[in-house]
Amino acid sequence: MKREEGDKFFHVILNSIADGVFTTDNDGKITFMNKAAEEITGFSSKEAIGRYCFDIFRADICQTRCALKETLKTKKEIINLPATILKKGGQKIPISISTAVLKNEKGQIIGGVETFRDLSVIEELKKELAEKYTIGDIISKNHLIHDIFNILPNIAESDSTVLIQGASGTGKELFAKAIHHLSRRKEKPFIKVNCGALPDTLLESELFGYVKGAFTDAKKDKPGRFALANEGTIFLDEVGDMSPSLQVKLLRVLQEKEYEPLGSSSPRKTDVRIIAATNRDLSRLVNEGKFREDLYYRLNVVKIDLPSLSQRREDIPLLIDAFIQKFNAKTGKQITRVSDEALRLLLDHDYPGNIRELENIIEHAFVLCKGDCIDLDCLPKEFVEGKGEISPSIFPKAETLFKQAEAEIISQTLKKYGGNRAKTAQALGIDRTTLWRKMRKYDLL
């Protein structure tokens, strides 16, 4: 085959694929761009050829980490690097990039080739699924949490006192904030007080404030948290640690809607919605005489029991993804995933510290992770060593969760395109035969 015929044949093949492709010379100037690349970037081949790739591609990583320049320098391929490009019309397009060097017949490097895939549909579906599993900052697909999601708007609409019970790290404050932000008080303050962190005298002044001269250092009046939270919501965390004397004063606030600052002889009215939380069993404390029964019933108008993370393991991949996004934004890193081995270990852990413990593990991994994938080496040493050899029994847990997520994305994409398999396969970046096989596997035919 003559060179001209070979080039023509080469161009026909590249113009028939759904992924964008362009090639550059060693200086980074574009020498070829296929039709898919024209569609994704909004620039025609005529506009692009001869110009530097960053003038056309306009990716968020062009200035910090040019994938093609890195490949030309290291001679190593880059596979599926996430990025966002700016289309000609100004629209942001999420993509994944793969790069390689181009060589001539003599094996000399004459430039680079970059392929990229438009992830707009996938990102849109992920967003839709995330919204389906999210209220405020709470992420879950667990049925116990969704039962709470279903009643949360009703709870928020009322002004009834709420008691949230759950182990440390289960997200009690997040639920309290969600109730506040769904309520008519959402424009007013949300004030948090940790009742277990302060001794009695300090906690009383924090809650109710004091007047000038109440004690030696009281040079002027100081409003308490109830005053600061007026017309809003006060969140009393670890209310089970409150002393009997303070329990009496809190009971008065609940019954009479009033309190007295330290040193004052006249009561102050308050209009505050109270949400209390505890990691202790208040009913047991009542039976043991350590918590007032009348206060317990005043607090326990609406009760929310939060399950531990070990009871909602299907949420672990969702939470990991959320923490990765959070720490990427915080650190400027571009970590995209967790290795299968690390995920299996994370799925098998019992999490006595619940969601807070998982977040700490991912934050530790970010400190040690040098690439785009969190591996076993990135996890805390004591966490990995404590597991010993990874048991094969862990594998089905991860595999089941992967299958559920894959089936849901395929189902949602099919709905988006009205059952059109060709468009669905193209959007998912797989061929129609693979799509058909997966549809049969997940009973979607």
Secondary structure, DSSP 8 states (H G I E B T S, - for coil): --HHHHHHHHHHHHHTSSSEEEEE-TTSBEEEE-HHHHHHHS--HHHHTTSBHHHHH-BTTTTT--HHHHHHHH---EEEEEEEEE-TTS-EEEEEEEEEEEE-TTS-EEEEEEEEEE-HHHHHHHHHHHHHTEETTEE---HHHHHHHHHHHHHHHS---EEEE--TTS-HHHHHHHHHHHSTTTTS-EEEEETTSS-HHHHHHHHH-B-TTSSTT--S-B--HHHHTTTSEEEEETGGG--HHHHHHHHHHHHHSEE--BT-SS-EE---EEEEEESS-HHHHHHTTSS-HHHHHHHTTEEEE---GGG-GGGHHHHHHHHHHHHHHHH-----EE-HHHHHHHHH---TTHHHHHHHHHHHHHHH--SSEE-GGGS-HHHHHTT-S--GGGHHHHHHHHHHHHHHHHHHHHHHTTT-HHHHHHHHTS-HHHHHHHHHHTT--
